[in-house]
């Protein structure tokens, strides 16, 4: 059985826990160990998921796509993933 990183991300956003590393990479999220704070992008996704305006299916469609995540969230914050500059 496989699991989508979007499913893990949504579960963790709702539970306020740390997603798996693959989800962090796929959605351009980072955690500052020194200050123990999440990036603003994590908060944006968490807010949208908790409001019910964003779900795992929508996130799955833009996994690894920074511009797609930026457009989907529509919050004026740029999402960048490790996959954005790969030739396509």
PDB file of N, CA, C and O in Angstrom:
ATOM      1  N   UNK A   1       0.845  -1.180   0.000  1.00  0.00           N
ATOM      2  CA  UNK A   1       0.000   0.000   0.000  1.00  0.00           C
ATOM      3  C   UNK A   1       0.891   1.244   0.000  1.00  0.00           C
ATOM      4  O   UNK A   1       1.882   1.301   0.727  1.00  0.00           O
ATOM      5  N   UNK A   2       0.540   2.227  -0.806  1.00  0.00           N
ATOM      6  CA  UNK A   2       1.298   3.467  -0.856  1.00  0.00           C
ATOM      7  C   UNK A   2       0.493   4.588  -0.224  1.00  0.00           C
ATOM      8  O   UNK A   2      -0.727   4.502  -0.082  1.00  0.00           O
ATOM      9  N   UNK A   3       1.187   5.615   0.142  1.00  0.00           N
ATOM     10  CA  UNK A   3       0.528   6.766   0.756  1.00  0.00           C
ATOM     11  C   UNK A   3       0.989   8.027   0.040  1.00  0.00           C
ATOM     12  O   UNK A   3       2.181   8.196  -0.217  1.00  0.00           O
ATOM     13  N   UNK A   4       0.071   8.894  -0.275  1.00  0.00           N
ATOM     14  CA  UNK A   4       0.424  10.155  -0.906  1.00  0.00           C
ATOM     15  C   UNK A   4       0.979  11.104   0.153  1.00  0.00           C
ATOM     16  O   UNK A   4       0.522  11.116   1.296  1.00  0.00           O
ATOM     17  N   UNK A   5       1.957  11.887  -0.241  1.00  0.00           N
ATOM     18  CA  UNK A   5       2.516  12.856   0.706  1.00  0.00           C
ATOM     19  C   UNK A   5       1.470  13.891   1.095  1.00  0.00           C
ATOM     20  O   UNK A   5       1.513  14.426   2.203  1.00  0.00           O
ATOM     21  N   UNK A   6       0.537  14.179   0.206  1.00  0.00           N
ATOM     22  CA  UNK A   6      -0.524  15.139   0.520  1.00  0.00           C
ATOM     23  C   UNK A   6      -1.394  14.639   1.674  1.00  0.00           C
ATOM     24  O   UNK A   6      -1.817  15.428   2.519  1.00  0.00           O
ATOM     25  N   UNK A   7      -1.659  13.342   1.712  1.00  0.00           N
ATOM     26  CA  UNK A   7      -2.463  12.784   2.806  1.00  0.00           C
ATOM     27  C   UNK A   7      -1.749  12.959   4.139  1.00  0.00           C
ATOM     28  O   UNK A   7      -2.356  13.353   5.135  1.00  0.00           O
ATOM     29  N   UNK A   8      -0.454  12.661   4.146  1.00  0.00           N
ATOM     30  CA  UNK A   8       0.329  12.831   5.362  1.00  0.00           C
ATOM     31  C   UNK A   8       0.373  14.288   5.785  1.00  0.00           C
ATOM     32  O   UNK A   8       0.252  14.603   6.969  1.00  0.00           O
ATOM     33  N   UNK A   9       0.548  15.178   4.811  1.00  0.00           N
ATOM     34  CA  UNK A   9       0.612  16.601   5.129  1.00  0.00           C
ATOM     35  C   UNK A   9      -0.679  17.082   5.772  1.00  0.00           C
ATOM     36  O   UNK A   9      -0.636  17.771   6.792  1.00  0.00           O
ATOM     37  N   UNK A  10      -1.820  16.736   5.200  1.00  0.00           N
ATOM     38  CA  UNK A  10      -3.104  17.182   5.745  1.00  0.00           C
ATOM     39  C   UNK A  10      -3.316  16.624   7.151  1.00  0.00           C
ATOM     40  O   UNK A  10      -3.756  17.351   8.042  1.00  0.00           O
ATOM     41  N   UNK A  11      -3.012  15.356   7.359  1.00  0.00           N
ATOM     42  CA  UNK A  11      -3.134  14.768   8.700  1.00  0.00           C
ATOM     43  C   UNK A  11      -2.301  15.552   9.710  1.00  0.00           C
ATOM     44  O   UNK A  11      -2.762  15.845  10.813  1.00  0.00           O
ATOM     45  N   UNK A  12      -1.084  15.885   9.326  1.00  0.00           N
ATOM     46  CA  UNK A  12      -0.191  16.599  10.238  1.00  0.00           C
ATOM     47  C   UNK A  12      -0.603  18.054  10.442  1.00  0.00           C
ATOM     48  O   UNK A  12      -0.468  18.585  11.544  1.00  0.00           O
ATOM     49  N   UNK A  13      -1.097  18.694   9.403  1.00  0.00           N
ATOM     50  CA  UNK A  13      -1.574  20.072   9.552  1.00  0.00           C
ATOM     51  C   UNK A  13      -2.738  20.124  10.533  1.00  0.00           C
ATOM     52  O   UNK A  13      -2.832  21.050  11.338  1.00  0.00           O
ATOM     53  N   UNK A  14      -3.619  19.141  10.469  1.00  0.00           N
ATOM     54  CA  UNK A  14      -4.762  19.107  11.383  1.00  0.00           C
ATOM     55  C   UNK A  14      -4.344  18.778  12.809  1.00  0.00           C
ATOM     56  O   UNK A  14      -4.926  19.290  13.766  1.00  0.00           O
ATOM     57  N   UNK A  15      -3.335  17.924  12.950  1.00  0.00           N
ATOM     58  CA  UNK A  15      -2.878  17.505  14.277  1.00  0.00           C
ATOM     59  C   UNK A  15      -1.778  18.400  14.838  1.00  0.00           C
ATOM     60  O   UNK A  15      -1.362  18.228  15.984  1.00  0.00           O
ATOM     61  N   UNK A  16      -1.305  19.355  14.035  1.00  0.00           N
ATOM     62  CA  UNK A  16      -0.212  20.239  14.421  1.00  0.00           C
ATOM     63  C   UNK A  16       1.054  19.450  14.774  1.00  0.00           C
ATOM     64  O   UNK A  16       1.694  19.676  15.801  1.00  0.00           O
ATOM     65  N   UNK A  17       1.384  18.515  13.879  1.00  0.00           N
ATOM     66  CA  UNK A  17       2.583  17.700  14.043  1.00  0.00           C
ATOM     67  C   UNK A  17       3.469  17.857  12.806  1.00  0.00           C
ATOM     68  O   UNK A  17       3.065  18.475  11.821  1.00  0.00           O
ATOM     69  N   UNK A  18       4.654  17.306  12.862  1.00  0.00           N
ATOM     70  CA  UNK A  18       5.614  17.437  11.773  1.00  0.00           C
ATOM     71  C   UNK A  18       5.343  16.375  10.705  1.00  0.00           C
ATOM     72  O   UNK A  18       5.312  15.182  11.006  1.00  0.00           O
ATOM     73  N   UNK A  19       5.148  16.807   9.465  1.00  0.00           N
ATOM     74  CA  UNK A  19       4.938  15.846   8.371  1.00  0.00           C
ATOM     75  C   UNK A  19       6.215  15.057   8.074  1.00  0.00           C
ATOM     76  O   UNK A  19       7.307  15.417   8.513  1.00  0.00           O
ATOM     77  N   UNK A  20       6.046  13.977   7.320  1.00  0.00           N
ATOM     78  CA  UNK A  20       7.209  13.205   6.876  1.00  0.00           C
ATOM     79  C   UNK A  20       8.091  14.073   5.991  1.00  0.00           C
ATOM     80  O   UNK A  20       7.640  15.042   5.380  1.00  0.00           O
ATOM     81  N   UNK A  21       9.345  13.696   5.943  1.00  0.00           N
ATOM     82  CA  UNK A  21      10.328  14.457   5.151  1.00  0.00           C
ATOM     83  C   UNK A  21       9.889  14.589   3.693  1.00  0.00           C
ATOM     84  O   UNK A  21      10.067  15.649   3.093  1.00  0.00           O
ATOM     85  N   UNK A  22       9.324  13.543   3.122  1.00  0.00           N
ATOM     86  CA  UNK A  22       8.883  13.598   1.724  1.00  0.00           C
ATOM     87  C   UNK A  22       7.819  14.679   1.528  1.00  0.00           C
ATOM     88  O   UNK A  22       7.823  15.378   0.514  1.00  0.00           O
ATOM     89  N   UNK A  23       6.919  14.816   2.482  1.00  0.00           N
ATOM     90  CA  UNK A  23       5.881  15.847   2.384  1.00  0.00           C
ATOM     91  C   UNK A  23       6.507  17.238   2.492  1.00  0.00           C
ATOM     92  O   UNK A  23       6.099  18.163   1.789  1.00  0.00           O
ATOM     93  N   UNK A  24       7.486  17.381   3.364  1.00  0.00           N
ATOM     94  CA  UNK A  24       8.164  18.672   3.506  1.00  0.00           C
ATOM     95  C   UNK A  24       8.823  19.078   2.191  1.00  0.00           C
ATOM     96  O   UNK A  24       8.752  20.237   1.783  1.00  0.00           O
ATOM     97  N   UNK A  25       9.460  18.120   1.537  1.00  0.00           N
ATOM     98  CA  UNK A  25      10.128  18.395   0.262  1.00  0.00           C
ATOM     99  C   UNK A  25       9.102  18.673  -0.835  1.00  0.00           C
ATOM    100  O   UNK A  25       9.243  19.641  -1.582  1.00  0.00           O
ATOM    101  N   UNK A  26       8.073  17.835  -0.938  1.00  0.00           N
ATOM    102  CA  UNK A  26       7.079  17.976  -2.005  1.00  0.00           C
ATOM    103  C   UNK A  26       6.325  19.296  -1.957  1.00  0.00           C
ATOM    104  O   UNK A  26       5.876  19.795  -2.989  1.00  0.00           O
ATOM    105  N   UNK A  27       6.182  19.869  -0.754  1.00  0.00           N
ATOM    106  CA  UNK A  27       5.391  21.089  -0.618  1.00  0.00           C
ATOM    107  C   UNK A  27       6.213  22.310  -0.215  1.00  0.00           C
ATOM    108  O   UNK A  27       5.654  23.339   0.162  1.00  0.00           O
ATOM    109  N   UNK A  28       7.538  22.199  -0.293  1.00  0.00           N
ATOM    110  CA  UNK A  28       8.413  23.349  -0.063  1.00  0.00           C
ATOM    111  C   UNK A  28       8.331  23.909   1.343  1.00  0.00           C
ATOM    112  O   UNK A  28       8.401  25.122   1.542  1.00  0.00           O
ATOM    113  N   UNK A  29       8.182  23.020   2.323  1.00  0.00           N
ATOM    114  CA  UNK A  29       8.054  23.466   3.714  1.00  0.00           C
ATOM    115  C   UNK A  29       9.375  23.295   4.441  1.00  0.00           C
ATOM    116  O   UNK A  29      10.138  22.374   4.151  1.00  0.00           O
ATOM    117  N   UNK A  30       9.637  24.172   5.373  1.00  0.00           N
ATOM    118  CA  UNK A  30      10.848  24.044   6.173  1.00  0.00           C
ATOM    119  C   UNK A  30      10.577  24.423   7.619  1.00  0.00           C
ATOM    120  O   UNK A  30       9.621  25.131   7.935  1.00  0.00           O
ATOM    121  N   UNK A  31      11.442  23.932   8.475  1.00  0.00           N
ATOM    122  CA  UNK A  31      11.336  24.153   9.911  1.00  0.00           C
ATOM    123  C   UNK A  31      12.675  24.678  10.384  1.00  0.00           C
ATOM    124  O   UNK A  31      13.710  24.065  10.120  1.00  0.00           O
ATOM    125  N   UNK A  32      12.670  25.803  11.080  1.00  0.00           N
ATOM    126  CA  UNK A  32      13.906  26.379  11.597  1.00  0.00           C
ATOM    127  C   UNK A  32      14.183  25.765  12.967  1.00  0.00           C
ATOM    128  O   UNK A  32      13.517  26.085  13.952  1.00  0.00           O
ATOM    129  N   UNK A  33      15.163  24.890  13.012  1.00  0.00           N
ATOM    130  CA  UNK A  33      15.480  24.160  14.243  1.00  0.00           C
ATOM    131  C   UNK A  33      15.881  25.121  15.369  1.00  0.00           C
ATOM    132  O   UNK A  33      15.491  24.927  16.520  1.00  0.00           O
ATOM    133  N   UNK A  34      16.652  26.146  15.036  1.00  0.00           N
ATOM    134  CA  UNK A  34      17.121  27.064  16.075  1.00  0.00           C
ATOM    135  C   UNK A  34      15.981  27.831  16.739  1.00  0.00           C
ATOM    136  O   UNK A  34      15.941  27.952  17.963  1.00  0.00           O
ATOM    137  N   UNK A  35      15.065  28.344  15.938  1.00  0.00           N
ATOM    138  CA  UNK A  35      13.972  29.124  16.525  1.00  0.00           C
ATOM    139  C   UNK A  35      12.739  28.264  16.813  1.00  0.00           C
ATOM    140  O   UNK A  35      11.770  28.720  17.421  1.00  0.00           O
ATOM    141  N   UNK A  36      12.802  27.012  16.360  1.00  0.00           N
ATOM    142  CA  UNK A  36      11.691  26.077  16.546  1.00  0.00           C
ATOM    143  C   UNK A  36      10.377  26.627  16.003  1.00  0.00           C
ATOM    144  O   UNK A  36       9.331  26.545  16.647  1.00  0.00           O
ATOM    145  N   UNK A  37      10.461  27.187  14.805  1.00  0.00           N
ATOM    146  CA  UNK A  37       9.263  27.729  14.170  1.00  0.00           C
ATOM    147  C   UNK A  37       9.146  27.209  12.746  1.00  0.00           C
ATOM    148  O   UNK A  37      10.146  26.909  12.095  1.00  0.00           O
ATOM    149  N   UNK A  38       7.914  27.107  12.276  1.00  0.00           N
ATOM    150  CA  UNK A  38       7.639  26.716  10.897  1.00  0.00           C
ATOM    151  C   UNK A  38       7.690  27.931  10.001  1.00  0.00           C
ATOM    152  O   UNK A  38       7.537  29.066  10.453  1.00  0.00           O
ATOM    153  N   UNK A  39       7.904  27.680   8.743  1.00  0.00           N
ATOM    154  CA  UNK A  39       7.853  28.761   7.770  1.00  0.00           C
ATOM    155  C   UNK A  39       6.421  29.269   7.657  1.00  0.00           C
ATOM    156  O   UNK A  39       5.473  28.597   8.065  1.00  0.00           O
ATOM    157  N   UNK A  40       6.286  30.441   7.110  1.00  0.00           N
ATOM    158  CA  UNK A  40       4.963  31.034   6.911  1.00  0.00           C
ATOM    159  C   UNK A  40       4.100  30.155   6.000  1.00  0.00           C
ATOM    160  O   UNK A  40       2.877  30.118   6.135  1.00  0.00           O
ATOM    161  N   UNK A  41       4.754  29.451   5.075  1.00  0.00           N
ATOM    162  CA  UNK A  41       4.017  28.579   4.156  1.00  0.00           C
ATOM    163  C   UNK A  41       3.275  27.478   4.908  1.00  0.00           C
ATOM    164  O   UNK A  41       2.148  27.140   4.548  1.00  0.00           O
ATOM    165  N   UNK A  42       3.884  26.917   5.938  1.00  0.00           N
ATOM    166  CA  UNK A  42       3.221  25.881   6.740  1.00  0.00           C
ATOM    167  C   UNK A  42       1.944  26.455   7.360  1.00  0.00           C
ATOM    168  O   UNK A  42       0.894  25.813   7.338  1.00  0.00           O
ATOM    169  N   UNK A  43       2.041  27.648   7.903  1.00  0.00           N
ATOM    170  CA  UNK A  43       0.884  28.287   8.529  1.00  0.00           C
ATOM    171  C   UNK A  43      -0.235  28.563   7.545  1.00  0.00           C
ATOM    172  O   UNK A  43      -1.412  28.416   7.877  1.00  0.00           O
ATOM    173  N   UNK A  44       0.125  28.962   6.336  1.00  0.00           N
ATOM    174  CA  UNK A  44      -0.880  29.218   5.312  1.00  0.00           C
ATOM    175  C   UNK A  44      -1.623  27.933   4.972  1.00  0.00           C
ATOM    176  O   UNK A  44      -2.853  27.910   4.936  1.00  0.00           O
ATOM    177  N   UNK A  45      -0.867  26.861   4.723  1.00  0.00           N
ATOM    178  CA  UNK A  45      -1.506  25.583   4.409  1.00  0.00           C
ATOM    179  C   UNK A  45      -2.366  25.094   5.567  1.00  0.00           C
ATOM    180  O   UNK A  45      -3.475  24.600   5.362  1.00  0.00           O
ATOM    181  N   UNK A  46      -1.850  25.234   6.778  1.00  0.00           N
ATOM    182  CA  UNK A  46      -2.595  24.781   7.954  1.00  0.00           C
ATOM    183  C   UNK A  46      -3.917  25.543   8.093  1.00  0.00           C
ATOM    184  O   UNK A  46      -4.956  24.949   8.382  1.00  0.00           O
ATOM    185  N   UNK A  47      -3.867  26.831   7.890  1.00  0.00           N
ATOM    186  CA  UNK A  47      -5.074  27.645   7.995  1.00  0.00           C
ATOM    187  C   UNK A  47      -6.112  27.233   6.943  1.00  0.00           C
ATOM    188  O   UNK A  47      -7.290  27.071   7.260  1.00  0.00           O
ATOM    189  N   UNK A  48      -5.674  27.067   5.705  1.00  0.00           N
ATOM    190  CA  UNK A  48      -6.598  26.697   4.633  1.00  0.00           C
ATOM    191  C   UNK A  48      -7.190  25.305   4.836  1.00  0.00           C
ATOM    192  O   UNK A  48      -8.374  25.090   4.578  1.00  0.00           O
ATOM    193  N   UNK A  49      -6.377  24.370   5.294  1.00  0.00           N
ATOM    194  CA  UNK A  49      -6.872  23.014   5.543  1.00  0.00           C
ATOM    195  C   UNK A  49      -7.869  23.018   6.703  1.00  0.00           C
ATOM    196  O   UNK A  49      -8.923  22.387   6.629  1.00  0.00           O
ATOM    197  N   UNK A  50      -7.530  23.718   7.751  1.00  0.00           N
ATOM    198  CA  UNK A  50      -8.432  23.756   8.916  1.00  0.00           C
ATOM    199  C   UNK A  50      -9.747  24.467   8.612  1.00  0.00           C
ATOM    200  O   UNK A  50     -10.774  24.147   9.211  1.00  0.00           O
ATOM    201  N   UNK A  51      -9.728  25.422   7.694  1.00  0.00           N
ATOM    202  CA  UNK A  51     -10.966  26.097   7.285  1.00  0.00           C
ATOM    203  C   UNK A  51     -11.786  25.248   6.322  1.00  0.00           C
ATOM    204  O   UNK A  51     -12.953  25.544   6.069  1.00  0.00           O
ATOM    205  N   UNK A  52     -11.179  24.200   5.789  1.00  0.00           N
ATOM    206  CA  UNK A  52     -11.874  23.334   4.852  1.00  0.00           C
ATOM    207  C   UNK A  52     -11.843  23.819   3.412  1.00  0.00           C
ATOM    208  O   UNK A  52     -12.574  23.302   2.567  1.00  0.00           O
ATOM    209  N   UNK A  53     -11.004  24.809   3.124  1.00  0.00           N
ATOM    210  CA  UNK A  53     -10.923  25.329   1.765  1.00  0.00           C
ATOM    211  C   UNK A  53      -9.827  24.663   0.932  1.00  0.00           C
ATOM    212  O   UNK A  53      -9.682  24.955  -0.255  1.00  0.00           O
ATOM    213  N   UNK A  54      -9.058  23.772   1.554  1.00  0.00           N
ATOM    214  CA  UNK A  54      -7.986  23.056   0.872  1.00  0.00           C
ATOM    215  C   UNK A  54      -7.969  21.633   1.402  1.00  0.00           C
ATOM    216  O   UNK A  54      -8.047  21.418   2.611  1.00  0.00           O
ATOM    217  N   UNK A  55      -7.866  20.655   0.498  1.00  0.00           N
ATOM    218  CA  UNK A  55      -7.860  19.258   0.939  1.00  0.00           C
ATOM    219  C   UNK A  55      -6.702  18.495   0.294  1.00  0.00           C
ATOM    220  O   UNK A  55      -5.971  19.035  -0.537  1.00  0.00           O
ATOM    221  N   UNK A  56      -6.550  17.243   0.687  1.00  0.00           N
ATOM    222  CA  UNK A  56      -5.442  16.418   0.207  1.00  0.00           C
ATOM    223  C   UNK A  56      -5.493  16.207  -1.303  1.00  0.00           C
ATOM    224  O   UNK A  56      -4.449  16.156  -1.953  1.00  0.00           O
ATOM    225  N   UNK A  57      -6.682  16.084  -1.863  1.00  0.00           N
ATOM    226  CA  UNK A  57      -6.774  15.877  -3.313  1.00  0.00           C
ATOM    227  C   UNK A  57      -6.235  17.079  -4.082  1.00  0.00           C
ATOM    228  O   UNK A  57      -5.508  16.912  -5.061  1.00  0.00           O
ATOM    229  N   UNK A  58      -6.582  18.278  -3.650  1.00  0.00           N
ATOM    230  CA  UNK A  58      -6.082  19.490  -4.306  1.00  0.00           C
ATOM    231  C   UNK A  58      -4.567  19.601  -4.131  1.00  0.00           C
ATOM    232  O   UNK A  58      -3.858  19.957  -5.071  1.00  0.00           O
ATOM    233  N   UNK A  59      -4.075  19.298  -2.940  1.00  0.00           N
ATOM    234  CA  UNK A  59      -2.637  19.357  -2.695  1.00  0.00           C
ATOM    235  C   UNK A  59      -1.892  18.301  -3.517  1.00  0.00           C
ATOM    236  O   UNK A  59      -0.800  18.566  -4.019  1.00  0.00           O
ATOM    237  N   UNK A  60      -2.464  17.133  -3.653  1.00  0.00           N
ATOM    238  CA  UNK A  60      -1.837  16.060  -4.428  1.00  0.00           C
ATOM    239  C   UNK A  60      -1.590  16.513  -5.869  1.00  0.00           C
ATOM    240  O   UNK A  60      -0.579  16.153  -6.472  1.00  0.00           O
ATOM    241  N   UNK A  61      -2.504  17.293  -6.410  1.00  0.00           N
ATOM    242  CA  UNK A  61      -2.384  17.764  -7.790  1.00  0.00           C
ATOM    243  C   UNK A  61      -1.205  18.713  -7.998  1.00  0.00           C
ATOM    244  O   UNK A  61      -0.709  18.844  -9.117  1.00  0.00           O
ATOM    245  N   UNK A  62      -0.753  19.378  -6.932  1.00  0.00           N
ATOM    246  CA  UNK A  62       0.344  20.353  -7.061  1.00  0.00           C
ATOM    247  C   UNK A  62       1.590  19.952  -6.263  1.00  0.00           C
ATOM    248  O   UNK A  62       2.465  20.784  -6.026  1.00  0.00           O
ATOM    249  N   UNK A  63       1.673  18.703  -5.854  1.00  0.00           N
ATOM    250  CA  UNK A  63       2.866  18.236  -5.133  1.00  0.00           C
ATOM    251  C   UNK A  63       4.102  18.425  -6.009  1.00  0.00           C
ATOM    252  O   UNK A  63       4.111  18.014  -7.169  1.00  0.00           O
ATOM    253  N   UNK A  64       5.131  19.040  -5.463  1.00  0.00           N
ATOM    254  CA  UNK A  64       6.361  19.267  -6.199  1.00  0.00           C
ATOM    255  C   UNK A  64       6.296  20.412  -7.200  1.00  0.00           C
ATOM    256  O   UNK A  64       7.196  20.563  -8.026  1.00  0.00           O
ATOM    257  N   UNK A  65       5.256  21.210  -7.135  1.00  0.00           N
ATOM    258  CA  UNK A  65       5.037  22.302  -8.085  1.00  0.00           C
ATOM    259  C   UNK A  65       4.870  23.617  -7.325  1.00  0.00           C
ATOM    260  O   UNK A  65       3.756  24.000  -6.969  1.00  0.00           O
ATOM    261  N   UNK A  66       5.982  24.300  -7.083  1.00  0.00           N
ATOM    262  CA  UNK A  66       5.945  25.547  -6.333  1.00  0.00           C
ATOM    263  C   UNK A  66       4.994  26.589  -6.909  1.00  0.00           C
ATOM    264  O   UNK A  66       4.171  27.133  -6.173  1.00  0.00           O
ATOM    265  N   UNK A  67       5.084  26.883  -8.213  1.00  0.00           N
ATOM    266  CA  UNK A  67       4.143  27.848  -8.784  1.00  0.00           C
ATOM    267  C   UNK A  67       2.684  27.395  -8.648  1.00  0.00           C
ATOM    268  O   UNK A  67       1.794  28.218  -8.431  1.00  0.00           O
ATOM    269  N   UNK A  68       2.445  26.100  -8.776  1.00  0.00           N
ATOM    270  CA  UNK A  68       1.087  25.580  -8.602  1.00  0.00           C
ATOM    271  C   UNK A  68       0.587  25.761  -7.185  1.00  0.00           C
ATOM    272  O   UNK A  68      -0.576  26.105  -6.974  1.00  0.00           O
ATOM    273  N   UNK A  69       1.459  25.530  -6.206  1.00  0.00           N
ATOM    274  CA  UNK A  69       1.099  25.739  -4.799  1.00  0.00           C
ATOM    275  C   UNK A  69       0.830  27.214  -4.518  1.00  0.00           C
ATOM    276  O   UNK A  69      -0.106  27.563  -3.800  1.00  0.00           O
ATOM    277  N   UNK A  70       1.668  28.070  -5.097  1.00  0.00           N
ATOM    278  CA  UNK A  70       1.490  29.512  -4.920  1.00  0.00           C
ATOM    279  C   UNK A  70       0.130  29.944  -5.449  1.00  0.00           C
ATOM    280  O   UNK A  70      -0.593  30.692  -4.793  1.00  0.00           O
ATOM    281  N   UNK A  71      -0.206  29.472  -6.629  1.00  0.00           N
ATOM    282  CA  UNK A  71      -1.491  29.823  -7.240  1.00  0.00           C
ATOM    283  C   UNK A  71      -2.659  29.232  -6.449  1.00  0.00           C
ATOM    284  O   UNK A  71      -3.670  29.902  -6.242  1.00  0.00           O
ATOM    285  N   UNK A  72      -2.522  27.987  -6.010  1.00  0.00           N
ATOM    286  CA  UNK A  72      -3.592  27.316  -5.275  1.00  0.00           C
ATOM    287  C   UNK A  72      -3.907  28.019  -3.959  1.00  0.00           C
ATOM    288  O   UNK A  72      -5.074  28.182  -3.605  1.00  0.00           O
ATOM    289  N   UNK A  73      -2.880  28.433  -3.241  1.00  0.00           N
ATOM    290  CA  UNK A  73      -3.102  29.063  -1.940  1.00  0.00           C
ATOM    291  C   UNK A  73      -3.543  30.510  -2.074  1.00  0.00           C
ATOM    292  O   UNK A  73      -4.308  30.999  -1.243  1.00  0.00           O
ATOM    293  N   UNK A  74      -3.077  31.201  -3.098  1.00  0.00           N
ATOM    294  CA  UNK A  74      -3.501  32.576  -3.373  1.00  0.00           C
ATOM    295  C   UNK A  74      -3.368  33.484  -2.146  1.00  0.00           C
ATOM    296  O   UNK A  74      -4.292  34.224  -1.809  1.00  0.00           O
ATOM    297  N   UNK A  75      -2.209  33.420  -1.484  1.00  0.00           N
ATOM    298  CA  UNK A  75      -1.990  34.198  -0.265  1.00  0.00           C
ATOM    299  C   UNK A  75      -0.862  35.211  -0.405  1.00  0.00           C
ATOM    300  O   UNK A  75      -0.491  35.856   0.576  1.00  0.00           O
ATOM    301  N   UNK A  76      -0.312  35.360  -1.603  1.00  0.00           N
ATOM    302  CA  UNK A  76       0.770  36.318  -1.803  1.00  0.00           C
ATOM    303  C   UNK A  76       2.115  35.852  -1.285  1.00  0.00           C
ATOM    304  O   UNK A  76       3.041  36.652  -1.152  1.00  0.00           O
ATOM    305  N   UNK A  77       2.231  34.564  -0.991  1.00  0.00           N
ATOM    306  CA  UNK A  77       3.494  33.988  -0.530  1.00  0.00           C
ATOM    307  C   UNK A  77       3.932  32.954  -1.558  1.00  0.00           C
ATOM    308  O   UNK A  77       3.153  32.087  -1.953  1.00  0.00           O
ATOM    309  N   UNK A  78       5.190  33.056  -1.987  1.00  0.00           N
ATOM    310  CA  UNK A  78       5.706  32.145  -3.007  1.00  0.00           C
ATOM    311  C   UNK A  78       6.115  30.815  -2.391  1.00  0.00           C
ATOM    312  O   UNK A  78       6.842  30.775  -1.398  1.00  0.00           O
ATOM    313  N   UNK A  79       5.644  29.735  -2.984  1.00  0.00           N
ATOM    314  CA  UNK A  79       6.067  28.388  -2.605  1.00  0.00           C
ATOM    315  C   UNK A  79       7.131  27.946  -3.597  1.00  0.00           C
ATOM    316  O   UNK A  79       6.982  28.143  -4.803  1.00  0.00           O
ATOM    317  N   UNK A  80       8.195  27.355  -3.096  1.00  0.00           N
ATOM    318  CA  UNK A  80       9.288  26.853  -3.926  1.00  0.00           C
ATOM    319  C   UNK A  80       9.588  25.434  -3.467  1.00  0.00           C
ATOM    320  O   UNK A  80       9.733  25.170  -2.273  1.00  0.00           O
ATOM    321  N   UNK A  81       9.681  24.515  -4.442  1.00  0.00           N
ATOM    322  CA  UNK A  81      10.018  23.139  -4.089  1.00  0.00           C
ATOM    323  C   UNK A  81      11.333  22.755  -4.753  1.00  0.00           C
ATOM    324  O   UNK A  81      11.815  23.459  -5.641  1.00  0.00           O
ATOM    325  N   UNK A  82      11.904  21.656  -4.331  1.00  0.00           N
ATOM    326  CA  UNK A  82      13.152  21.159  -4.899  1.00  0.00           C
ATOM    327  C   UNK A  82      12.979  20.703  -6.343  1.00  0.00           C
ATOM    328  O   UNK A  82      13.965  20.509  -7.054  1.00  0.00           O
ATOM    329  N   UNK A  83      11.751  20.531  -6.776  1.00  0.00           N
ATOM    330  CA  UNK A  83      11.489  20.017  -8.123  1.00  0.00           C
ATOM    331  C   UNK A  83      11.243  21.114  -9.155  1.00  0.00           C
ATOM    332  O   UNK A  83      11.156  20.823 -10.348  1.00  0.00           O
ATOM    333  N   UNK A  84      11.132  22.340  -8.730  1.00  0.00           N
ATOM    334  CA  UNK A  84      10.734  23.420  -9.634  1.00  0.00           C
ATOM    335  C   UNK A  84      11.684  23.639 -10.808  1.00  0.00           C
ATOM    336  O   UNK A  84      11.234  23.981 -11.901  1.00  0.00           O
ATOM    337  N   UNK A  85      12.968  23.452 -10.610  1.00  0.00           N
ATOM    338  CA  UNK A  85      13.934  23.751 -11.664  1.00  0.00           C
ATOM    339  C   UNK A  85      14.386  22.523 -12.450  1.00  0.00           C
ATOM    340  O   UNK A  85      15.293  22.614 -13.277  1.00  0.00           O
ATOM    341  N   UNK A  86      13.765  21.390 -12.197  1.00  0.00           N
ATOM    342  CA  UNK A  86      14.143  20.186 -12.943  1.00  0.00           C
ATOM    343  C   UNK A  86      13.604  20.273 -14.366  1.00  0.00           C
ATOM    344  O   UNK A  86      12.484  20.735 -14.584  1.00  0.00           O
ATOM    345  N   UNK A  87      14.401  19.830 -15.329  1.00  0.00           N
ATOM    346  CA  UNK A  87      13.907  19.866 -16.701  1.00  0.00           C
ATOM    347  C   UNK A  87      12.719  18.929 -16.873  1.00  0.00           C
ATOM    348  O   UNK A  87      12.659  17.853 -16.278  1.00  0.00           O
ATOM    349  N   UNK A  88      11.790  19.362 -17.691  1.00  0.00           N
ATOM    350  CA  UNK A  88      10.610  18.669 -17.734  1.00  0.00           C
ATOM    351  C   UNK A  88      10.011  17.875 -18.700  1.00  0.00           C
ATOM    352  O   UNK A  88       8.918  17.354 -18.479  1.00  0.00           O
TER     353      UNK A  88
END
